[in-house]
Amino acid sequence: MTYIEWTSTLKRACDNAGIGYQSVANGSIARSGRAEIWQVDSGDWQRLAEQAFQHKLRWAAGWAEQDREAFIVHALFEQQGIYLWAGCHLGLDKPELPSQAAIYPAANRSERHTRDMFGIQFMGHPDNRPWTRHKAWGKHDYPLRKDFPVQGRPEDITPPDTDYAFVKSDGAGTYEIPVGPVHAGIIEPGHFRFQAVGELILNLEERLGYVHKGIEKIAEGRSPDGLAKLAGRVSGDCTVGHAWAACMAMEQAAGIDIPPRAALIRGILAERERVANHLGDIGAICNDVAFTFAQMQFTRLREDWLRSQAKVFGHRLLMDCVIPGGVKSDISDAACGVLKQDIVRLRKELTDVITALDLNSSLEDRLYTAGFLSEQIATAYGTVGYVGRSSGQDFDVRRDAPYAPYDRVSFKVALENQGDIASRFWVRYKEIMASMKLIEQFIALLEPGAIVADWQIPAPGSVGLGMVDGWRGEIVTFVRFGAGNTISRFYPRDPSQLNWPALEKLVLDNIVPDFPVCNKSVNSSYSGNDL
């Protein structure tokens, strides 16, 4: 279905349902052919979600902002690589809106975050508990409102978060297991509350937000360069993905196109980031079922890969390589030779190591059928990236909503439908192989040219919406400029915000000792979720 056919079908359905909306012209975003922008009446907010659900659109993101006279609530839907971006204006006095979470489970935590940060009430929401609001702010303090100071109003000691209303276990033989928020090792804090009978998991609830950093608040007033640096620290293992999405949004707002060479280098950076993280995850999955041989081998392969990144790009994790208008530094022919040698070496090593893993029956016993996420639940929660693609969600931003340089190449999207840990393992491996082919294609397409475009200061109020496929999946970033080339609003939606809730479902009917490997097979980011 073409973009015009898609939008015409959806408009006709909404017209028939009597939904009040207006199409909004935005040249820089419309030029990409990726998003239809609507202004929706507040009374029709939930009805729009109903129509989107009936037409099988995926709920992709939700956020809010404040201007001088109103709050603006946004929701983003996607189908076949085309996005519907809906916005609704609310008065500053007692802002209320019908909940879309009653239609889309994926909207649940996003609306709770918006309520906690802005004080906007979502009527009919299925869960009235706070989400981001732990104990750092007063009951009537809303940190993302413009009158709230960036430093907050901290008490000497923040009270402990002890009264969150977890679901209680009930019945003979059931018991609760609290895990976290502080964990052994180096992982970030997050609380998991299990209900179990014997070793069988009956229910899991997550409580996140312990590493809330105020990313959205401290973005206000930054320059484009400053925002790119901040975006690269939303989730440190996805610094390229988040910086790219933020820069794409700012470049849309500024109405500039990055040079072809810069786009190709961004593609190389993003695919190298994907390979590095998948190598680490495959080893960690094996380690969680006591197959330490694989952990040692994949850690070694990842380390070699990271050392080449430090040599070629100046940073092991590729921090600050993506900048507004392009990339920070060029790559020489000699550096391209290093990157190609990495690929030859990694392919050879993987052939031997993966064969050993594939023939290990004890590893298969722990990974196959465990941590099952059905296609229906994956669809309902809007899961993306390797989590979604392991449960039949055939969506990849690079292919379905292509942006430079992916619009110049072809590649096969890894897809499985078994939905278990083994599927998430093999999708990672297939993505590594595909990424190496993409890097080779990007290197072959490199031609002499500029690596950064001249910046044009956006007019106050200019907006941009960046969608890229980070290594965990689809990243969505919204940017609005204020006066003087500064940021008024920044919202990054990490893939983890959609994938975390799926973990609560895929652990059901597994045994408690399998939770670590179930969790690692999803490997959602705490930091990317806890803005």
C-alpha positions as CSV (number, residue, x, y, z in Angstrom):
1,M,0.0,0.0,0.0
2,T,1.4,3.4,-0.9
3,Y,1.6,6.3,1.5
4,I,-1.3,8.1,-0.2
5,E,-3.5,4.9,-0.2
6,W,-2.6,4.3,3.5
7,T,-3.5,7.8,4.6
8,S,-6.7,7.9,2.5
9,T,-7.9,4.7,4.0
10,L,-7.3,5.9,7.6
11,K,-8.8,9.3,7.0
12,R,-11.9,7.7,5.5
13,A,-12.3,5.4,8.5
14,C,-12.0,8.3,10.9
15,D,-14.4,10.5,8.9
16,N,-17.0,7.7,9.0
17,A,-16.5,7.4,12.8
18,G,-17.0,11.2,13.2
19,I,-13.5,11.7,14.7
20,G,-12.4,15.4,14.7
21,Y,-8.9,15.9,13.3
22,Q,-7.0,18.2,11.0
23,S,-3.9,17.3,8.9
24,V,-0.9,19.4,9.8
25,A,1.5,20.5,7.2
26,N,5.2,20.2,8.1
27,G,7.5,20.4,5.1
28,S,10.6,18.9,6.5
29,I,8.8,15.8,7.9
30,A,6.4,15.3,5.1
31,R,9.3,15.5,2.7
32,S,10.6,12.2,4.1
33,G,7.3,10.5,3.2
34,R,7.3,8.7,6.5
35,A,4.7,10.5,8.7
36,E,1.2,11.8,8.5
37,I,0.6,14.5,11.2
38,W,-2.8,15.1,12.7
39,Q,-4.2,17.5,15.3
40,V,-7.0,15.6,17.2
41,D,-9.8,16.9,19.3
42,S,-9.4,15.9,23.0
43,G,-12.8,14.1,23.1
44,D,-11.7,11.9,20.2
45,W,-8.3,10.9,21.6
46,Q,-9.4,7.4,22.6
47,R,-11.6,6.9,19.6
48,L,-8.6,7.6,17.4
49,A,-6.8,4.8,19.2
50,E,-9.8,2.5,18.6
51,Q,-9.7,3.2,14.8
52,A,-5.9,2.8,14.7
53,F,-6.3,-0.6,16.6
54,Q,-9.0,-1.8,14.2
55,H,-6.8,-1.0,11.3
56,K,-3.9,-2.9,12.9
57,L,-1.6,0.1,13.5
58,R,1.1,-0.4,16.2
59,W,1.2,2.1,19.1
60,A,4.8,3.3,18.9
61,A,5.3,6.2,21.3
62,G,3.6,8.8,23.5
63,W,4.9,12.0,25.1
64,A,3.8,15.5,26.1
65,E,5.2,19.0,26.2
66,Q,4.2,22.5,27.5
67,D,4.1,25.8,25.7
68,R,3.0,29.1,27.1
69,E,-0.8,28.5,26.7
70,A,-1.3,24.7,26.7
71,F,-0.1,21.2,27.1
72,I,0.4,19.2,23.9
73,V,0.0,15.4,24.2
74,H,1.5,13.3,21.3
75,A,0.9,9.7,20.2
76,L,2.7,7.9,17.4
77,F,1.3,4.9,15.5
78,E,3.0,2.8,12.8
79,Q,2.0,0.4,10.0
80,Q,4.0,-0.8,7.1
81,G,6.7,1.8,7.8
82,I,4.3,4.7,7.7
83,Y,3.7,6.7,10.9
84,L,0.6,8.6,12.1
85,W,1.7,11.3,14.5
86,A,-1.3,12.6,16.5
87,G,-1.3,15.7,18.8
88,C,-3.9,17.1,21.1
89,H,-3.9,20.5,22.9
90,L,-5.1,20.8,26.5
91,G,-5.6,23.8,28.7
92,L,-3.1,24.3,31.5
93,D,-5.8,24.2,34.1
94,K,-6.9,20.7,35.1
95,P,-5.6,18.9,31.9
96,E,-7.4,15.6,31.2
97,L,-7.5,13.2,28.3
98,P,-9.1,9.8,27.6
99,S,-6.6,7.0,28.0
100,Q,-5.3,5.1,25.0
101,A,-3.8,2.5,27.3
102,A,-7.3,1.0,27.6
103,I,-6.9,0.1,23.8
104,Y,-3.1,-0.4,23.6
105,P,-1.3,-2.0,26.5
106,A,1.9,-0.5,25.1
107,A,0.7,3.0,26.1
108,N,0.3,2.1,29.8
109,R,3.6,3.1,31.2
110,S,4.1,6.0,28.8
111,E,0.8,7.6,30.0
112,R,1.8,7.0,33.6
113,H,5.1,8.7,33.0
114,T,3.4,11.7,31.4
115,R,0.9,11.9,34.3
116,D,3.8,11.8,36.8
117,M,5.9,14.4,35.0
118,F,3.2,16.9,33.8
119,G,0.2,16.2,36.0
120,I,-1.9,15.3,33.0
121,Q,-4.7,12.9,33.9
122,F,-5.6,10.1,31.6
123,M,-9.2,9.2,32.3
124,G,-10.1,5.5,32.3
125,H,-6.5,4.4,32.6
126,P,-6.3,0.8,33.7
127,D,-3.5,1.4,36.3
128,N,-3.6,4.5,38.5
129,R,-0.3,3.7,40.3
130,P,2.6,6.1,39.8
131,W,5.4,5.0,37.5
132,T,8.3,7.5,37.3
133,R,7.3,9.3,40.5
134,H,9.2,7.6,43.3
135,K,9.8,9.8,46.3
136,A,12.0,12.6,44.9
137,W,9.2,15.1,44.4
138,G,6.2,16.3,46.3
139,K,2.7,15.2,45.5
140,H,1.9,18.3,43.5
141,D,5.4,18.8,41.9
142,Y,5.6,18.0,38.2
143,P,9.2,18.1,37.0
144,L,8.6,18.6,33.3
145,R,6.4,21.7,33.7
146,K,8.2,24.9,32.7
147,D,8.0,26.4,36.2
148,F,9.8,23.5,37.9
149,P,13.5,24.2,38.4
150,V,16.0,21.9,36.8
151,Q,17.7,21.3,40.2
152,G,14.4,20.4,41.7
153,R,13.6,20.9,45.4
154,P,15.5,18.0,47.0
155,E,15.1,17.0,50.6
156,D,18.2,16.2,52.6
157,I,17.3,12.5,52.4
158,T,14.9,11.1,49.8
159,P,12.3,8.9,51.5
160,P,12.4,5.2,50.5
161,D,10.0,3.9,48.0
162,T,8.3,1.4,50.3
163,D,4.5,1.8,49.6
164,Y,4.2,0.9,45.9
165,A,1.1,-1.3,45.6
166,F,2.5,-4.5,44.1
167,V,0.0,-7.2,43.3
168,K,-0.2,-9.5,46.3
169,S,0.0,-13.3,46.1
170,D,-2.9,-15.2,47.6
171,G,-3.7,-18.9,48.1
172,A,-2.1,-21.9,49.7
173,G,1.4,-22.6,48.6
174,T,2.0,-19.2,46.9
175,Y,4.8,-16.9,48.0
176,E,6.6,-13.7,46.9
177,I,10.2,-13.2,45.9
178,P,11.5,-9.6,45.9
179,V,14.6,-9.1,43.8
180,G,16.4,-5.8,43.7
181,P,16.5,-2.9,43.1
182,V,20.2,-3.3,44.0
183,H,21.7,-6.4,42.3
184,A,24.9,-8.3,42.5
185,G,27.4,-7.5,39.8
186,I,27.3,-4.3,37.7
187,I,23.8,-4.2,36.3
188,E,21.7,-1.1,36.9
189,P,18.9,-1.0,39.6
190,G,15.5,-2.3,39.0
191,H,13.0,-4.2,41.2
192,F,11.3,-7.5,40.3
193,R,8.5,-8.9,42.4
194,F,7.6,-12.5,41.7
195,Q,4.7,-14.6,42.8
196,A,5.4,-18.3,42.6
197,V,4.3,-21.8,43.6
198,G,7.3,-24.0,44.2
199,E,9.7,-22.8,41.4
200,L,6.9,-22.0,38.9
201,I,6.5,-18.3,38.2
202,L,2.8,-17.2,38.4
203,N,3.3,-13.4,38.1
204,L,6.1,-10.9,37.7
205,E,5.9,-7.1,38.2
206,E,8.7,-4.7,37.4
207,R,9.4,-1.5,39.2
208,L,11.8,0.7,37.3
209,G,12.8,4.4,37.5
210,Y,15.6,4.0,40.0
211,V,18.1,5.6,37.6
212,H,15.9,8.5,36.5
213,K,18.4,11.1,35.3
214,G,16.2,14.0,34.3
215,I,17.3,13.7,30.7
216,E,14.1,15.4,29.4
217,K,14.5,18.3,31.8
218,I,18.2,19.0,31.4
219,A,17.8,19.0,27.6
220,E,15.9,22.3,27.8
221,G,18.0,25.2,26.6
222,R,20.8,23.1,25.1
223,S,22.4,23.8,21.7
224,P,22.2,21.2,18.9
225,D,25.7,20.0,19.7
226,G,24.9,19.8,23.4
227,L,21.7,17.8,22.7
228,A,23.6,15.3,20.5
229,K,26.0,14.7,23.3
230,L,23.2,14.2,25.8
231,A,21.3,11.9,23.5
232,G,24.3,9.7,23.2
233,R,24.2,9.2,26.9
234,V,20.5,8.2,27.2
235,S,21.7,4.6,27.1
236,G,25.5,4.2,26.8
237,D,25.4,0.9,24.8
238,C,23.2,2.6,22.2
239,T,25.1,5.9,21.9
240,V,25.1,5.9,18.0
241,G,21.4,5.0,17.7
242,H,20.2,7.7,20.1
243,A,22.5,10.4,18.8
244,W,21.5,9.6,15.3
245,A,17.8,9.8,16.1
246,A,18.3,13.1,17.9
247,C,20.3,14.5,15.1
248,M,17.8,13.3,12.5
249,A,15.1,15.1,14.4
250,M,17.1,18.3,14.6
251,E,18.1,18.1,11.0
252,Q,14.5,17.8,10.0
253,A,13.6,20.9,12.1
254,A,16.5,22.8,10.5
255,G,15.6,21.6,7.0
256,I,19.0,20.3,6.1
257,D,20.2,17.1,4.4
258,I,23.4,15.5,5.6
259,P,26.1,14.6,2.9
260,P,26.0,11.1,1.4
261,R,29.4,10.3,2.9
262,A,28.3,11.3,6.3
263,A,25.2,9.1,6.0
264,L,27.4,6.1,5.0
265,I,29.7,6.6,7.9
266,R,26.7,6.8,10.3
267,G,25.5,3.5,8.8
268,I,28.9,1.9,9.5
269,L,28.9,3.2,13.1
270,A,25.4,1.9,13.7
271,E,26.0,-1.5,12.4
272,R,29.3,-1.9,14.3
273,E,27.4,-0.9,17.4
274,R,24.8,-3.6,16.7
275,V,27.5,-6.3,16.2
276,A,29.3,-5.4,19.4
277,N,26.2,-5.6,21.5
278,H,24.9,-8.8,20.0
279,L,28.3,-10.4,20.5
280,G,28.1,-9.5,24.2
281,D,24.5,-10.6,24.6
282,I,25.1,-14.1,23.0
283,G,27.9,-14.7,25.4
284,A,25.9,-13.5,28.3
285,I,22.9,-15.7,27.5
286,C,25.2,-18.7,27.4
287,N,26.8,-17.7,30.7
288,D,23.4,-17.5,32.4
289,V,23.0,-21.2,31.8
290,A,26.5,-22.0,33.0
291,F,28.0,-22.4,29.5
292,T,31.1,-20.3,30.3
293,F,33.1,-21.4,27.2
294,A,30.8,-19.4,25.0
295,Q,30.9,-16.4,27.3
296,M,34.7,-16.4,27.1
297,Q,34.8,-16.7,23.3
298,F,32.2,-14.0,22.6
299,T,33.7,-11.6,25.1
300,R,37.0,-12.1,23.3
301,L,35.4,-11.4,19.9
302,R,33.6,-8.3,21.3
303,E,36.8,-7.0,22.8
304,D,38.7,-7.3,19.5
305,W,35.8,-5.5,17.8
306,L,35.8,-2.7,20.4
307,R,39.6,-2.2,20.1
308,S,39.3,-1.6,16.4
309,Q,36.6,1.0,17.1
310,A,38.9,2.8,19.5
311,K,41.7,2.7,16.8
312,V,39.5,3.9,13.9
313,F,36.9,6.2,15.5
314,G,38.6,7.2,18.7
315,H,36.2,5.6,21.2
316,R,35.5,2.0,22.0
317,L,31.7,2.6,22.3
318,L,31.6,5.2,19.5
319,M,30.6,8.0,21.8
320,D,30.1,11.5,20.2
321,C,30.9,10.3,16.7
322,V,27.5,11.4,15.4
323,I,27.0,15.2,15.4
324,P,24.3,17.5,14.0
325,G,24.7,17.7,10.2
326,G,26.9,14.6,9.9
327,V,29.7,12.9,11.7
328,K,32.7,14.1,13.7
329,S,35.5,12.5,11.8
330,D,36.2,10.9,8.4
331,I,37.6,7.4,7.8
332,S,40.6,6.8,5.6
333,D,41.2,4.1,3.1
334,A,43.5,2.4,5.6
335,A,40.8,2.6,8.3
336,C,38.4,1.0,5.9
337,G,40.9,-1.8,5.4
338,V,40.9,-2.4,9.2
339,L,37.1,-2.6,9.2
340,K,37.1,-5.1,6.4
341,Q,39.8,-7.2,8.1
342,D,37.6,-7.2,11.2
343,I,34.7,-8.7,9.2
344,V,36.9,-11.4,7.6
345,R,38.3,-12.4,11.0
346,L,34.9,-12.4,12.8
347,R,33.2,-14.4,10.1
348,K,35.8,-17.1,10.4
349,E,35.7,-17.2,14.2
350,L,31.9,-17.3,14.3
351,T,31.8,-20.3,12.0
352,D,33.7,-22.4,14.5
353,V,32.2,-21.0,17.7
354,I,28.5,-21.1,16.5
355,T,29.0,-24.7,15.3
356,A,30.1,-25.7,18.8
357,L,27.1,-24.0,20.3
358,D,24.7,-25.5,17.9
359,L,25.9,-29.0,18.7
360,N,25.6,-28.6,22.4
361,S,22.5,-30.4,23.6
362,S,22.7,-29.2,27.2
363,L,22.6,-25.6,25.9
364,E,19.6,-26.3,23.7
365,D,17.8,-27.8,26.6
366,R,18.0,-24.5,28.5
367,L,17.2,-22.2,25.6
368,Y,14.6,-23.9,23.4
369,T,10.9,-23.4,24.5
370,A,12.0,-21.3,27.5
371,G,10.9,-17.7,27.9
372,F,8.2,-18.0,25.3
373,L,6.6,-14.8,24.0
374,S,3.7,-15.5,21.7
375,E,3.1,-13.5,18.5
376,Q,-0.2,-12.2,19.9
377,I,1.4,-10.8,23.1
378,A,4.4,-9.4,21.1
379,T,1.9,-7.6,18.9
380,A,-0.2,-6.3,21.8
381,Y,2.8,-4.7,23.5
382,G,4.3,-3.4,20.3
383,T,7.6,-5.1,20.9
384,V,10.4,-4.1,18.5
385,G,13.9,-5.2,17.5
386,Y,15.2,-8.7,18.2
387,V,12.5,-9.2,20.8
388,G,9.7,-8.5,18.4
389,R,11.4,-10.1,15.4
390,S,11.9,-13.4,17.4
391,S,8.1,-13.5,17.8
392,G,7.0,-12.9,14.2
393,Q,7.1,-9.1,14.2
394,D,8.4,-8.4,10.7
395,F,9.4,-4.8,11.1
396,D,12.7,-3.0,10.7
397,V,12.9,0.8,10.4
398,R,15.9,0.4,8.1
399,R,13.9,-1.6,5.6
400,D,10.3,-0.4,6.1
401,A,10.9,3.3,6.6
402,P,14.3,3.6,5.0
403,Y,16.6,6.6,5.7
404,A,20.0,7.3,4.3
405,P,22.1,5.3,3.7
406,Y,19.8,2.3,4.1
407,D,17.7,3.5,1.1
408,R,20.7,2.7,-1.1
409,V,21.2,-1.0,-0.1
410,S,19.3,-4.2,0.4
411,F,19.5,-6.7,3.2
412,K,17.5,-9.5,4.8
413,V,15.8,-8.8,8.1
414,A,16.3,-11.7,10.6
415,L,12.9,-13.2,11.6
416,E,11.8,-16.1,13.8
417,N,8.4,-17.0,15.1
418,Q,9.1,-19.6,17.8
419,G,9.3,-16.7,20.4
420,D,11.6,-18.4,22.8
421,I,15.1,-17.6,24.1
422,A,16.7,-19.7,21.3
423,S,14.9,-17.5,18.8
424,R,16.2,-14.4,20.4
425,F,19.7,-16.0,20.4
426,W,19.5,-16.8,16.7
427,V,18.0,-13.5,15.6
428,R,21.0,-11.8,17.2
429,Y,23.4,-14.1,15.3
430,K,21.6,-13.5,12.0
431,E,21.7,-9.7,12.6
432,I,25.4,-9.9,13.2
433,M,25.9,-11.6,9.8
434,A,23.6,-9.1,8.1
435,S,25.3,-6.1,9.7
436,M,28.7,-7.2,8.5
437,K,27.3,-7.4,4.9
438,L,25.8,-3.9,5.4
439,I,29.2,-2.5,6.5
440,E,30.9,-3.9,3.5
441,Q,28.2,-2.4,1.2
442,F,28.6,1.0,2.9
443,I,32.4,1.0,2.6
444,A,32.0,0.1,-1.1
445,L,29.7,3.1,-1.7
446,L,32.0,5.6,0.0
447,E,33.1,8.4,-2.3
448,P,35.1,11.6,-1.5
449,G,32.9,14.4,-0.1
450,A,31.9,16.4,2.9
451,I,31.1,14.7,6.2
452,V,29.1,17.5,7.8
453,A,26.5,20.0,6.4
454,D,26.3,23.7,7.3
455,W,23.9,24.2,10.1
456,Q,20.8,26.4,9.6
457,I,19.2,27.8,12.7
458,P,15.6,26.6,12.9
459,A,12.8,29.1,13.5
460,P,11.4,29.0,17.1
461,G,8.7,26.3,17.3
462,S,10.3,24.1,14.6
463,V,9.9,20.4,15.3
464,G,11.5,17.2,14.1
465,L,10.8,13.5,14.5
466,G,13.6,11.0,14.2
467,M,13.1,7.3,13.7
468,V,16.1,5.0,13.4
469,D,16.7,1.3,14.0
470,G,19.1,1.0,17.0
471,W,20.6,-2.3,17.9
472,R,17.7,-3.0,20.3
473,G,15.1,-1.8,17.7
474,E,13.2,1.3,16.7
475,I,14.2,4.5,18.4
476,V,11.8,7.5,18.2
477,T,13.0,11.0,19.1
478,F,11.0,14.2,19.2
479,V,12.7,17.6,19.2
480,R,11.2,21.1,19.4
481,F,13.4,24.2,19.1
482,G,12.9,27.4,21.1
483,A,14.5,30.7,20.4
484,G,18.1,31.2,19.7
485,N,18.9,27.8,18.3
486,T,18.2,26.1,21.6
487,I,16.1,23.0,22.5
488,S,12.7,23.5,24.0
489,R,11.7,19.9,24.3
490,F,13.5,16.6,23.8
491,Y,11.9,13.2,24.1
492,P,13.7,9.9,23.3
493,R,11.8,6.7,23.2
494,D,14.2,3.8,23.7
495,P,13.1,0.4,22.4
496,S,13.3,-0.9,26.0
497,Q,10.1,1.1,26.9
498,L,8.2,-1.3,24.7
499,N,10.1,-4.4,25.4
500,W,10.3,-4.3,29.2
501,P,6.6,-5.1,29.7
502,A,7.0,-8.2,27.5
503,L,9.4,-9.7,30.0
504,E,6.6,-9.8,32.6
505,K,4.7,-12.1,30.1
506,L,7.4,-14.3,28.8
507,V,8.6,-15.5,32.2
508,L,5.1,-16.9,33.1
509,D,5.1,-20.7,33.6
510,N,8.9,-20.7,33.6
511,I,10.8,-21.6,36.8
512,V,12.4,-19.0,38.9
513,P,16.0,-20.2,38.1
514,D,15.3,-19.4,34.5
515,F,14.5,-15.8,35.1
516,P,18.1,-14.5,34.6
517,V,18.5,-16.0,31.2
518,C,14.9,-14.9,30.2
519,N,15.9,-11.4,31.3
520,K,19.2,-11.5,29.5
521,S,17.5,-12.7,26.3
522,V,15.5,-9.5,26.3
523,N,18.3,-7.3,27.7
524,S,16.2,-4.1,27.9
525,S,18.0,-1.0,29.0
526,Y,17.3,0.4,32.5
527,S,18.9,3.7,31.6
528,G,17.1,4.0,28.3
529,N,13.8,3.5,30.1
530,D,14.5,5.7,33.1
531,L,14.9,9.1,31.4
